[in-house]
Structures are given as structure tokens and as C-alpha cells.
Amino acid sequence: MDRAKTIATYTLGCKVNQYDTEAMLERFEAAGYRAVGFQDAADVYLINTCTVTGTGDQKSLKTIRRVAREHPGCAIVVCGCLAQREAERLAAMDNVALVLGVQRRGEVVDLLESALASGQTVNAVAPLKGAGFESLFISRHEGKTRATMKIQEGCDRYCSYCIIPSVRGPVRSMPLEAVAAEAARLGEAGYREIVVTGIHLASYGRGTNDTLMDAIRAVHDAPGVRRVRLGSLEPVTVTEDFARSASGLPGLMRQFHLSLQSGSAGVLKRMRRRYTPGEYRQAVETLRRYMPDCAVTTDVITGFPGETEAEFAETLAFVRDIALARIHVFPYSRRKGTVADAMEDQVDEATRRARTRKLIEVGNQLEQRFVQSLVGTCQQVLFEQAAGDGLSEGYTGQYVRVRAAARPGELCRVRIDGAEGTLAHGTVIEHEQEEDTDE
């Protein structure tokens, strides 16, 4: 090529999608493409889509149309969950040269070049049945402090509201040896914290002799890795053995994201979630018994079909009672092809939105209370970005944001002096050395 072709990327949805986008971008750069900002003119635009909610669909489609309209000479690569689900529809859109689903992403450059050479749109979405784990290693991540590492793909839970099993396919896992090798490579590259993630992380190792805790230990013990943070877990993952093992790993961050979705037993049953509020409470209590300083964060869906005011009140009371540290709140989104889509008593949008606002308000109160509980304590903080005037911001093990006099990339012991809302501020009392492994 006479000049380096340019590529811009845009990611909708979860951290797994962000990971996949970075992996594909690196393959383009290895082939001679130059990355530019998504707002800039580019030869190729890669859009990694999300279909978890109707909003995800709308944003994905809107982004594709806008790019085609603003850059009529470009080639668009559409990939991800919506692409897996609506391949033919997306392939027919203006300027779309390649449609990928959630496989063959390692071949993205060759597939695009083939499409451009033929002048025909290529639909490379592959069937999910029997799919294996596609390793998409990447060498750079958010800043130079934290790396995301995908060790698991797919889900077979089939919750009544969720489309993900049909677009991400069966459960499959990164081999344990590969987990250890990738963690060691990231540690050697200078990343202080690794976030271990997957579509249904709790299913890691299904069909093998390996367990999720084996994978966590492999990352934790890798040379150079200082901190390990976990993605979303199911409450049933938290057994006595899991909590005991977790408490014995000093580099495992004391933040556990346990999906709740509802605090009402009736709603959970209709959602086909595989636990009760009582079992969720037991998981939280087990974590706190072994790690009293841990933060438990969660997701909650409001306005699920048939959710009454009394059931919503149960959720409000439940999250207050167990004092969650942070709540991500989502109004129920109707997904064609799911069991919940056919349920009667669909909750109207205004009610869903009102309940979302109310729960967000409660979540903000709980988060501020948790942040205040750290005032007067000393916490390990990994500083990630400058905040001006010699200050930087970073996160404690519980994922509380802290501002203090430090430089990005530093790992420090910080005394928490106070908090404004959900932002804590403190004083650095120790700059930790590389050989120091304690939290």
C-alpha cells in the first residue's frame, strides 16, 4: 500500500467486547494499518455491537448509519453480539464490507481484505454449535496500569430475559496453562492489575478438571502481577471453600460483583435465576465473614414482567438491608426470542423508568455510605490518571475512587482523610516497592 490505511474502532457493551475490539485493532496494526480516533476520517471503521438491550441495538444501528453517511468512501466492519444475531440485516447496510459475529475475529484483517478485493460484502458469521475458545491475546490495555483478560466465553444459563446464550454460544474456557502464560506476559509488560473476565465467569473450567479458583490463582501467582480483580460472579459461586481460598490471596481485590437482578423471590423465579434472596444474602455474609472489608457490588433489573409495587419494594428493602457498595441499575428491556418476551403483565415504560430512578437514588446513598466507611483507614491505591495540581486518581481494592498527591502508575498506601459523594481523598503514606506483595 502506498500509505498506511487508517482504522477507527467503536465498542458498545461490556468489558469482553472492549477486550475483543482491542485484539482486532492490534491485528490491523500488525498488518500495517494506523489507528485513528473514531471521530476522525478513516479508511476502515470497526464497530463492535451489543444486543443485551434494545438500547444496545439502537445505538449499534445508529452508529453504523452515521459512519456510512459521514464517510461514504469508507469500509465498515460490524462484529459482536448484534452481528451474530442480525448478520443479514447488517450486511445489507450501506458501506458494510464485513460482518463478523463472536468468532473468527483473529481472521478479521484477511476477511476484510478479501471482501474489499472482491467488491462484495462478506458475511463471516459462523455457527455457534461446537465452537471452541478463541484466544485473542492483546499487548496493551487501558492506560498502563490495568489489563483486562478474557478467560471464558459463552453462557448456558438461559435466564428468561437474556438473549446472550443465543448470541455468544456454549460455555468454553481458556486452557489453564494459557491463563498462566498470558498473566505472566502481562505482568512482564508492566501491568499492575489484571481484571479477569468472561461472559459467564463462574462457568470457567466447565468440562475440564480446572476450576475458576485455579484460574484466579494462576493469575495471582504470575510474576509481576500485583493485583487481581474479578468480573461478575453468580452468588452460588461463593461457597465456604471459595471465600476461604479468596481470603488467602493477598493480591485478590476485595470487590466482588455478585449479580442480583432482583431482591424479590417471585421475580427471581420468573427470571429463571438459580438462587433465592436468602441464598444471595448467605453468599454476601460468607464473603464478609472471611473478608470483612470487602465491597459487594451488583446489577439489578427494574420492571421485569409482572413486577408489582410490592415486589419492587422487596428489592429496595433487600439492597438496603445487605448494604451493597454499588448498584448498576437497568430497566427491563424486552428481547425477541426470550421467554420473558412472551410473558403477560409487561410493565409499562414509565413505571420501569420511575423504578430505575428510585433504585439509582438508593444505590447512590449506599455507595456514599460505603465510601464514608473507609474514612480513617489505610488502603492500597493504584493510581491511574492525573487529576491536576500534582494529584492523581485511582482505585482501592474495593474499587473506591481516591484522589491524592501521586503520579499515574504508582501503587501506594493511602490514608483516607475524607470523601465528597463517591470520591474519597487521602494522603499517601507509603510508595510500595515492586517486590512488596502485601495489599
C-alpha positions in Angstrom: 0.0 0.0 0.0 1.2 3.5 -0.8 0.2 4.9 2.5 -0.8 3.3 5.7 -4.5 2.6 5.7 -6.3 4.0 8.7 -8.8 2.3 11.1 -11.0 3.6 13.8 -12.9 1.5 16.3 -16.0 1.9 18.4 -17.2 -0.5 21.1 -20.7 -0.9 22.6 -21.4 -3.0 25.7 -19.3 -5.0 28.1 -15.6 -5.3 29.0 -15.5 -8.5 27.0 -16.4 -6.5 23.9 -13.8 -3.9 24.8 -11.2 -6.7 25.0 -12.2 -8.2 21.7 -12.0 -4.8 20.0 -8.5 -4.2 21.2 -7.5 -7.6 20.0 -8.8 -7.0 16.5 -7.3 -3.5 16.4 -3.8 -5.0 17.2 -4.2 -7.3 14.3 -5.0 -4.4 11.9 -2.0 -2.5 13.2 0.3 -5.6 12.8 -0.9 -5.6 9.1 0.2 -2.0 8.6 -3.0 -0.1 9.4 -2.7 3.1 11.5 -5.3 3.6 14.3 -7.1 7.0 14.4 -9.9 8.3 16.6 -13.4 7.3 15.8 -14.3 10.9 15.2 -11.6 11.2 12.5 -11.8 10.2 8.8 -10.6 6.6 8.3 -10.5 4.0 5.6 -12.0 1.3 7.9 -14.4 1.6 10.8 -14.8 -1.3 13.1 -18.0 -1.3 15.2 -18.3 -3.9 17.9 -22.0 -4.2 18.7 -24.1 -5.1 21.7 -27.6 -6.6 21.8 -28.2 -7.1 25.5 -30.9 -4.4 25.5 -33.0 -2.6 22.9 -30.9 0.4 23.5 -27.8 -1.5 22.6 -29.4 -2.5 19.3 -30.5 1.1 18.6 -27.1 2.6 19.4 -25.3 0.0 17.2 -27.5 0.6 14.2 -27.4 4.4 14.7 -23.6 4.3 14.8 -23.3 2.2 11.6 -25.7 4.6 9.7 -23.9 7.7 10.9 -20.5 6.4 9.8 -21.8 5.5 6.4 -23.4 8.9 6.0 -20.4 10.9 7.2 -17.7 8.8 5.5 -19.3 7.5 2.2 -15.9 6.2 0.9 -15.1 4.0 4.0 -15.4 0.3 4.6 -17.3 -0.8 7.8 -16.6 -3.9 9.8 -19.5 -4.9 12.0 -18.9 -7.5 14.7 -20.1 -8.6 18.1 -23.4 -9.8 19.5 -25.9 -7.9 17.3 -23.9 -9.1 14.3 -24.2 -12.7 15.4 -27.9 -12.2 15.7 -28.7 -10.0 12.7 -26.0 -10.8 10.2 -28.0 -10.5 7.0 -29.7 -7.2 8.0 -26.3 -5.7 8.9 -24.7 -7.0 5.7 -27.3 -5.1 3.6 -26.5 -1.7 5.2 -24.5 1.0 3.4 -20.7 0.6 3.4 -20.7 -2.6 5.4 -17.9 -4.7 3.9 -17.6 -7.4 6.6 -19.9 -8.9 9.2 -18.4 -11.0 12.0 -20.1 -12.4 15.0 -18.3 -13.6 18.1 -15.9 -15.9 16.3 -13.2 -15.7 13.6 -12.1 -12.3 15.0 -8.5 -13.3 14.7 -9.1 -13.5 10.9 -10.6 -10.1 10.7 -7.9 -8.5 8.5 -7.7 -11.3 6.0 -11.5 -11.4 5.8 -11.8 -7.7 5.2 -9.1 -7.6 2.6 -10.8 -10.4 0.8 -14.1 -8.5 0.9 -12.5 -5.3 -0.5 -10.7 -7.2 -3.2 -13.9 -8.9 -4.4 -16.1 -5.8 -4.0 -18.6 -7.9 -2.2 -19.8 -7.8 1.4 -18.6 -10.8 3.3 -20.9 -12.4 5.9 -18.4 -14.4 8.0 -20.7 -15.1 11.0 -20.1 -18.7 12.0 -22.5 -21.2 13.7 -22.0 -21.3 17.5 -22.7 -25.0 17.9 -19.4 -26.8 18.9 -17.5 -23.5 19.0 -14.1 -23.6 20.8 -12.4 -20.9 22.8 -10.8 -18.3 20.6 -7.7 -16.8 22.2 -7.4 -13.2 21.4 -4.3 -12.0 23.2 -3.6 -8.3 23.4 -0.5 -6.4 24.5 -1.9 -3.1 25.6 -4.9 -2.1 27.7 -6.5 0.8 29.5 -3.6 3.1 30.3 -0.6 1.2 31.5 -1.9 0.1 34.9 -4.8 -2.3 34.4 -5.2 -5.1 31.9 -8.4 -7.0 31.1 -8.0 -10.7 30.5 -10.8 -12.8 29.0 -10.6 -16.4 30.1 -14.1 -17.6 29.4 -16.7 -17.3 26.6 -20.4 -18.2 26.3 -23.3 -19.0 28.6 -25.8 -21.7 29.1 -27.9 -20.3 31.9 -30.9 -19.2 29.7 -32.3 -16.7 32.1 -35.8 -15.8 30.9 -34.9 -12.2 29.9 -31.5 -12.8 28.4 -30.5 -13.1 24.7 -26.8 -13.7 25.4 -26.7 -17.6 25.3 -28.1 -17.5 21.7 -25.5 -14.9 20.5 -22.4 -16.0 22.5 -22.8 -19.7 22.2 -21.8 -22.5 24.5 -19.5 -22.3 27.5 -15.8 -22.6 26.7 -12.7 -21.7 28.6 -9.1 -20.6 28.0 -6.8 -23.5 29.0 -5.3 -23.1 32.4 -1.7 -23.2 31.0 -2.7 -20.3 28.6 -4.2 -18.3 31.5 -0.9 -18.6 33.4 1.2 -17.7 30.4 -0.9 -14.7 29.5 -0.9 -13.4 33.0 2.9 -13.7 33.1 3.2 -11.9 29.8 1.0 -9.0 31.1 2.9 -8.9 34.4 6.2 -8.7 32.5 4.7 -5.9 30.3 4.3 -3.8 33.5 0.6 -4.1 34.2 -0.1 -3.9 37.9 -3.7 -5.1 37.9 -5.4 -7.7 35.8 -9.2 -7.9 35.6 -10.3 -11.5 35.0 -13.5 -11.6 33.0 -15.8 -13.6 30.8 -19.3 -13.8 29.6 -20.3 -16.2 32.5 -17.1 -16.2 34.5 -18.5 -18.7 37.1 -18.6 -21.3 34.3 -14.8 -21.3 33.8 -13.4 -24.8 33.5 -16.7 -26.5 32.7 -15.9 -29.9 31.2 -12.3 -29.9 32.4 -10.6 -30.6 35.7 -9.9 -27.0 36.3 -11.9 -24.5 38.4 -12.3 -20.8 38.5 -10.2 -20.6 41.6 -7.4 -22.5 39.7 -7.5 -19.7 37.1 -7.6 -17.0 39.7 -4.5 -18.5 41.5 -2.7 -18.8 38.1 -3.2 -15.1 37.5 -2.5 -14.1 41.1 0.8 -16.0 41.2 2.1 -14.8 37.8 5.4 -12.9 38.1 4.9 -9.1 38.1 1.2 -9.2 38.8 0.3 -7.2 41.9 -3.5 -7.1 41.9 -6.2 -9.3 40.5 -9.8 -8.2 40.1 -12.7 -10.4 39.2 -15.6 -9.7 36.8 -19.2 -10.6 37.5 -19.9 -13.8 39.5 -23.0 -15.7 40.4 -23.9 -15.8 44.1 -23.8 -19.6 44.0 -20.1 -19.4 43.2 -19.5 -18.2 46.7 -19.1 -21.3 48.8 -17.1 -21.6 52.0 -14.2 -23.0 50.1 -14.3 -20.2 47.5 -14.4 -17.5 50.2 -11.7 -19.2 52.3 -9.4 -19.5 49.2 -10.1 -16.0 48.1 -9.2 -14.6 51.5 -5.8 -16.4 51.3 -4.8 -14.5 48.2 -3.4 -11.1 49.3 -3.4 -9.7 45.7 -7.0 -10.5 45.0 -9.0 -7.3 45.3 -11.7 -7.2 47.9 -14.5 -6.3 45.4 -17.0 -9.0 44.4 -19.6 -8.2 41.8 -22.4 -10.7 42.5 -25.4 -10.4 40.1 -28.6 -9.9 42.0 -31.2 -8.7 39.3 -34.0 -8.6 41.9 -34.5 -8.9 45.7 -37.9 -10.5 45.2 -38.1 -14.3 45.3 -41.1 -14.2 42.9 -39.3 -12.1 40.3 -36.1 -14.2 40.6 -38.2 -17.3 39.9 -39.8 -15.8 36.8 -36.3 -14.6 35.7 -35.1 -18.2 36.0 -32.3 -17.1 38.2 -30.8 -20.1 40.1 -30.8 -18.7 43.6 -33.1 -17.1 46.1 -32.7 -13.8 48.0 -31.8 -15.9 51.1 -29.0 -17.7 49.1 -27.8 -14.3 47.9 -27.7 -13.0 51.4 -25.8 -16.1 52.5 -23.1 -15.5 49.8 -22.6 -11.9 50.9 -22.4 -12.9 54.6 -19.8 -15.6 53.7 -17.6 -13.1 51.8 -17.8 -10.7 54.7 -17.0 -13.3 57.3 -13.7 -14.1 55.6 -13.0 -10.6 54.2 -14.8 -8.0 56.5 -13.5 -5.1 54.4 -14.8 -6.3 51.1 -17.2 -4.5 48.8 -20.1 -6.3 47.2 -21.5 -4.7 44.1 -24.3 -5.8 41.9 -26.7 -5.4 38.9 -30.5 -5.0 39.3 -33.2 -5.0 36.6 -36.3 -3.0 37.3 -39.7 -3.5 35.8 -39.4 -7.2 34.9 -42.7 -8.6 33.5 -45.2 -8.9 36.3 -43.1 -7.0 38.9 -45.6 -5.5 41.3 -45.1 -2.5 43.5 -44.8 -4.9 46.5 -42.1 -6.9 44.7 -40.2 -3.8 43.8 -40.4 -2.7 47.4 -38.9 -6.1 48.3 -35.9 -5.3 46.1 -35.5 -1.8 47.7 -35.6 -3.2 51.2 -33.2 -6.1 50.3 -30.4 -3.9 48.8 -30.7 -1.5 51.8 -30.6 -4.3 54.3 -27.5 -6.1 52.9 -25.8 -2.7 52.3 -24.4 -3.2 48.9 -21.4 -1.0 47.9 -22.6 -0.1 44.4 -25.6 -1.0 42.2 -25.8 -0.9 38.4 -29.5 -0.4 37.6 -31.1 -1.3 34.3 -34.8 -1.0 33.2 -36.0 -4.3 31.8 -35.5 -4.5 28.0 -37.8 -6.7 26.0 -35.8 -9.1 23.8 -37.4 -11.0 21.0 -36.7 -14.7 21.3 -36.6 -14.8 25.1 -39.1 -16.4 27.4 -39.8 -13.1 29.1 -40.8 -11.5 25.8 -43.9 -13.7 25.7 -44.9 -13.1 29.4 -48.1 -11.3 30.2 -48.2 -8.3 32.5 -45.4 -6.4 30.8 -44.6 -3.3 32.9 -45.1 0.0 31.1 -42.0 2.1 30.2 -42.9 5.0 32.5 -43.1 2.6 35.5 -39.8 0.9 34.6 -38.1 4.3 34.3 -39.5 5.6 37.6 -38.4 2.5 39.4 -35.0 2.8 37.8 -34.6 6.4 39.1 -35.7 5.4 42.6 -33.3 2.4 42.8 -30.4 4.5 41.4 -31.1 7.0 44.2 -30.9 4.3 46.8 -27.7 2.9 45.2 -26.1 6.3 45.3 -26.9 6.6 49.0 -25.4 3.1 49.7 -22.3 3.8 47.7 -21.7 7.1 49.5 -22.2 5.3 52.8 -19.6 2.7 51.9 -17.1 5.2 50.8 -17.5 7.1 54.1 -16.9 3.9 55.9 -13.3 3.9 54.6 -12.5 7.3 56.1 -9.7 6.9 58.6 -8.5 3.6 57.2 -5.4 3.0 55.1 -5.9 1.5 51.7 -3.8 0.4 48.8 -4.5 2.5 45.7 -3.4 2.0 42.2 -3.3 5.5 40.6 -4.4 5.6 37.0 -4.9 9.1 35.8 -3.7 12.6 36.5 -6.2 15.0 38.2 -4.3 18.2 38.0 -2.2 20.2 40.6 0.0 17.2 41.3 -2.9 15.0 42.1 -3.9 11.7 40.6 -6.9 9.4 40.9 -7.0 5.7 41.3 -8.9 2.8 43.0 -8.7 0.9 46.2 -9.1 -2.8 46.3 -12.8 -2.3 46.9 -13.0 -0.1 43.7 -13.5 3.1 45.5 -12.1 6.1 43.6 -9.4 8.1 45.5 -7.7 11.4 44.8 -4.3 12.1 46.3 -0.8 13.6 45.6 0.7 10.8 43.5 1.6 10.0 39.9 -0.3 7.8 37.5 1.0 4.2 37.6 2.1 4.4 41.3 0.9 1.8 43.8 0.6 3.5 47.2 -0.7 3.1 50.7 -3.1 5.9 51.3 -4.8 7.2 54.4 -8.4 8.1 53.5 -9.0 11.5 55.0 -12.5 12.2 53.8 -15.0 11.9 50.9 -17.2 14.0 48.8 -20.0 11.9 47.4 -18.4 8.8 45.9 -14.9 10.3 45.6 -12.5 9.8 48.5 -9.4 11.9 49.1 -6.4 11.0 51.1 -2.7 11.3 51.9 0.0 9.0 50.6 1.8 7.4 53.5 3.9 4.8 51.6 5.0 4.2 48.0 5.1 0.4 47.6 8.1 -1.3 46.1 7.9 -3.8 43.3 8.9 -6.7 45.5 6.2 -5.9 48.1 3.3 -8.3 47.6 1.1 -7.3 50.5 -2.1 -5.4 49.9 
